[in-house]
Amino acid sequence: MADQDLEERIKRRAYLLWEQDGRPEGRASEYWLRAEAEVAERSAGAPPGTPGAGEHVCPDCGGTGRRGRGRCRTCGGTGRKVDVPQP
């Protein structure tokens, strides 16, 4: 059961990261690995928004996930912005 929960959290995070980047094709494994690392980091005890944890309140929507009447494009509606390491 715990393994299924972990896999589901990774899947949801990978999807959000993919959406934030504009839904590029052919990079599923990249998003899975990034999500896996983030979920592991969070499980290690760093709550979201902790300096150095790689996640921040979205500067464009102030963490609400909304801009005007629609979803914030910067964070994909999550209210959070994730630092993505560049290869």
MARBA-3410 file (N, C-alpha, C, O; in Angstrom, 1 decimal):
87
0.8,-1.2,0.0,0.0,0.0,0.0,0.9,1.3,0.0,0.6,2.2,-0.7 ~ 1.9,1.3,0.8,2.8,2.4,0.9,3.5,2.7,-0.4,3.7,3.8,-0.8 ~ 3.9,1.6,-1.1,4.5,1.7,-2.4,3.6,2.3,-3.4,4.0,3.1,-4.3 ~ 2.3,1.9,-3.4,1.3,2.5,-4.3,1.1,4.0,-4.0,1.0,4.8,-5.0 ~ 1.1,4.4,-2.8,0.9,5.8,-2.4,2.2,6.6,-2.9,2.0,7.7,-3.4
3.3,6.0,-2.7,4.6,6.7,-3.1,4.6,6.9,-4.6,4.9,8.0,-5.1 ~ 4.2,5.8,-5.4,4.2,5.9,-6.8,3.2,6.9,-7.3,3.4,7.6,-8.3 ~ 2.0,7.0,-6.6,1.0,7.9,-7.0,1.5,9.4,-6.8,1.2,10.2,-7.6 ~ 2.2,9.6,-5.7,2.7,11.0,-5.4,3.7,11.4,-6.5,3.8,12.5,-6.9 ~ 4.6,10.4,-6.8,5.6,10.7,-7.9,4.9,11.0,-9.2,5.2,11.9,-9.9
3.9,10.2,-9.5,3.1,10.4,-10.8,2.5,11.7,-10.8,2.6,12.4,-11.8 ~ 1.8,12.1,-9.7,1.2,13.5,-9.7,2.2,14.6,-9.8,1.9,15.6,-10.5 ~ 3.3,14.5,-9.1,4.3,15.5,-9.2,5.0,15.6,-10.6,5.2,16.7,-11.1 ~ 5.2,14.4,-11.2,5.8,14.4,-12.5,4.8,15.1,-13.5,5.3,15.9,-14.4 ~ 3.6,14.8,-13.4,2.6,15.5,-14.2,2.5,17.0,-14.1,2.5,17.7,-15.1
2.6,17.5,-12.8,2.6,18.9,-12.6,3.9,19.6,-13.2,3.8,20.6,-13.7 ~ 5.0,18.9,-13.0,6.2,19.5,-13.6,6.1,19.5,-15.1,6.6,20.5,-15.7 ~ 5.6,18.5,-15.7,5.4,18.4,-17.1,4.5,19.5,-17.6,4.8,20.2,-18.6 ~ 3.4,19.8,-16.9,2.5,20.8,-17.2,3.2,22.2,-17.1,3.0,23.1,-18.0 ~ 3.9,22.4,-16.0,4.6,23.7,-15.8,5.6,24.0,-17.0,5.8,25.2,-17.3
6.2,23.0,-17.6,7.1,23.2,-18.6,6.5,23.2,-20.0,7.2,23.2,-21.0 ~ 5.2,23.2,-20.1,4.5,23.4,-21.4,4.2,22.1,-22.1,3.9,22.0,-23.3 ~ 4.2,21.0,-21.3,3.8,19.6,-21.9,4.7,19.2,-23.0,4.2,18.8,-24.1 ~ 6.0,19.2,-22.9,6.9,18.8,-24.0,6.8,17.3,-24.2,6.6,16.5,-23.2 ~ 7.0,16.8,-25.4,6.9,15.4,-25.7,8.2,14.7,-25.6,9.3,15.4,-25.7
8.2,13.4,-25.3,9.4,12.6,-25.3,10.3,12.8,-24.1,11.5,12.4,-24.1 ~ 9.8,13.4,-23.0,10.7,13.6,-21.8,10.1,13.0,-20.5,10.4,13.5,-19.4 ~ 9.3,11.9,-20.7,8.6,11.4,-19.5,9.6,10.9,-18.5,9.4,11.1,-17.3 ~ 10.7,10.2,-18.8,11.6,9.7,-17.8,12.3,10.9,-17.1,12.6,10.7,-15.9 ~ 12.6,12.0,-17.8,13.2,13.1,-17.1,12.2,13.7,-16.0,12.7,13.9,-14.9
10.9,13.8,-16.3,10.0,14.3,-15.3,9.8,13.3,-14.2,9.6,13.7,-13.1 ~ 9.8,12.0,-14.5,9.6,11.0,-13.5,10.8,11.1,-12.5,10.6,11.0,-11.3 ~ 12.0,11.2,-13.0,13.2,11.2,-12.2,13.2,12.5,-11.3,13.6,12.4,-10.1 ~ 12.8,13.6,-11.9,12.8,14.9,-11.1,11.8,14.7,-10.0,12.0,15.1,-8.9 ~ 10.6,14.2,-10.3,9.5,14.0,-9.3,9.9,13.1,-8.2,9.7,13.3,-7.1
10.6,12.0,-8.6,11.0,11.0,-7.7,12.0,11.6,-6.7,11.9,11.4,-5.5 ~ 12.9,12.5,-7.2,13.9,13.1,-6.3,13.2,14.1,-5.4,13.5,14.2,-4.2 ~ 12.2,14.9,-5.9,11.5,15.8,-5.0,10.7,15.1,-4.0,10.7,15.6,-2.8 ~ 10.0,14.1,-4.3,9.2,13.3,-3.3,10.1,12.7,-2.3,9.8,12.8,-1.1 ~ 11.3,12.2,-2.7,12.2,11.7,-1.7,12.7,12.8,-0.8,12.9,12.5,0.5
13.0,13.9,-1.3,13.5,15.1,-0.5,12.4,15.5,0.5,12.7,15.8,1.7 ~ 11.2,15.6,0.1,10.1,15.9,1.0,9.9,14.9,2.1,9.6,15.2,3.2 ~ 10.1,13.6,1.7,9.9,12.6,2.7,11.0,12.6,3.7,10.8,12.1,4.8 ~ 12.1,13.2,3.4,13.2,13.3,4.3,13.0,14.3,5.4,13.9,14.5,6.3 ~ 11.9,15.1,5.3,11.6,16.0,6.4,11.5,17.4,6.1,11.2,18.3,6.9
11.9,17.8,4.8,11.8,19.2,4.5,10.4,19.6,4.0,10.0,19.2,2.9 ~ 9.7,20.4,4.8,8.4,20.8,4.3,8.5,21.8,3.1,9.5,22.5,3.0 ~ 7.4,21.8,2.3,7.4,22.7,1.1,7.7,24.1,1.5,7.1,24.6,2.5 ~ 8.5,24.8,0.7,8.8,26.2,1.0,10.1,26.3,1.9,10.5,27.5,2.1 ~ 10.6,25.2,2.4,11.8,25.3,3.2,13.0,25.8,2.3,13.2,25.2,1.2
13.7,26.8,2.7,14.9,27.2,1.9,15.8,26.0,1.6,16.2,25.2,2.5 ~ 16.2,25.9,0.3,17.0,24.8,-0.1,16.3,23.5,-0.5,16.9,22.6,-1.0 ~ 15.0,23.5,-0.3,14.2,22.4,-0.6,13.8,22.4,-2.1,13.3,21.4,-2.6 ~ 14.0,23.5,-2.8,13.7,23.6,-4.2,12.3,24.0,-4.5,11.9,24.0,-5.7 ~ 11.5,24.3,-3.6,10.1,24.7,-3.8,9.8,26.0,-3.2,10.2,26.2,-2.0
9.2,26.9,-3.9,8.9,28.3,-3.4,7.5,28.7,-3.8,6.9,28.1,-4.7 ~ 6.9,29.6,-3.1,5.6,30.2,-3.4,5.8,30.9,-4.8,6.7,31.6,-5.0 ~ 4.8,30.7,-5.7,4.9,31.2,-7.0,4.9,32.8,-6.9,4.0,33.3,-6.2 ~ 5.8,33.4,-7.5,5.9,34.9,-7.4,4.8,35.6,-8.2,4.5,36.7,-7.9 ~ 4.2,34.9,-9.2,3.2,35.6,-10.1,1.8,35.5,-9.5,1.0,36.4,-9.7
1.5,34.5,-8.7,0.1,34.4,-8.2,0.1,34.5,-6.6,-0.9,34.5,-6.0 ~ 1.3,34.6,-6.0,1.4,34.7,-4.6,1.0,33.4,-3.9,0.6,33.5,-2.7 ~ 1.0,32.3,-4.6,0.7,31.0,-3.9,-0.8,30.6,-4.1,-1.2,29.6,-3.6 ~ -1.6,31.4,-4.7,-3.0,31.1,-4.9,-3.3,30.1,-6.0,-4.3,29.4,-6.0 ~ -2.4,30.1,-7.0,-2.6,29.2,-8.2,-3.5,29.9,-9.2,-3.8,29.3,-10.2
-3.9,31.1,-9.0,-4.9,31.8,-9.9,-4.3,33.1,-10.3,-3.7,33.8,-9.5 ~ -4.6,33.5,-11.5,-4.3,34.8,-12.0,-5.5,35.3,-12.7,-5.9,34.8,-13.8 ~ -6.1,36.4,-12.2,-7.4,36.8,-12.8,-8.4,35.8,-12.6,-8.7,35.3,-11.5 ~ -9.1,35.4,-13.7,-10.1,34.4,-13.7,-9.6,33.0,-14.0,-10.3,32.0,-13.9 ~ -8.3,32.9,-14.4,-7.8,31.6,-14.8,-6.7,31.1,-13.9,-6.3,31.7,-12.9
-6.2,30.0,-14.3,-5.1,29.3,-13.6,-3.8,30.0,-13.9,-3.6,30.4,-15.1 ~ -2.9,30.2,-13.0,-1.6,30.8,-13.2,-0.8,29.9,-14.1,-0.6,28.7,-13.9 ~ -0.2,30.5,-15.1,0.6,29.8,-16.1,2.0,29.5,-15.6,2.6,28.5,-15.9 ~ 2.5,30.3,-14.7,3.8,30.1,-14.2,3.9,28.9,-13.3,4.9,28.1,-13.4 ~ 2.9,28.6,-12.5,3.0,27.5,-11.6,2.0,26.4,-12.0,2.0,25.3,-11.3
1.2,26.6,-13.0,0.3,25.5,-13.5,-0.9,25.4,-12.5,-1.6,24.4,-12.6 ~ -1.1,26.4,-11.7,-2.2,26.3,-10.7,-1.9,25.7,-9.4,-2.8,25.5,-8.6 ~ -0.6,25.4,-9.2,-0.2,24.7,-7.9,0.0,25.7,-6.8,0.0,25.4,-5.6 ~ 0.4,27.0,-7.2,0.7,28.0,-6.2,2.2,27.9,-5.8,2.7,28.6,-5.0 ~ 2.9,26.9,-6.3,4.3,26.6,-6.0,5.1,26.7,-7.2,4.7,26.3,-8.3
6.3,27.1,-7.1,7.3,27.1,-8.2,8.5,26.3,-7.7,9.0,26.4,-6.6 ~ 8.9,25.3,-8.6,9.9,24.4,-8.2,11.2,24.8,-9.0,11.2,25.0,-10.2 ~ 12.3,24.9,-8.2,13.6,25.1,-8.9,14.0,23.8,-9.6,14.0,22.7,-9.1 ~ 14.3,23.9,-10.9,14.6,22.8,-11.7,16.1,22.9,-12.1,16.5,23.9,-12.7 ~ 16.9,21.9,-11.7,18.3,21.9,-12.1,18.4,21.8,-13.6,17.8,21.0,-14.2
19.3,22.6,-14.2,19.5,22.6,-15.6,20.6,21.6,-15.9,21.7,21.6,-15.2 ~ 20.4,20.8,-16.9,21.5,19.8,-17.3,22.7,20.5,-17.8,23.7,19.8,-18.1
END
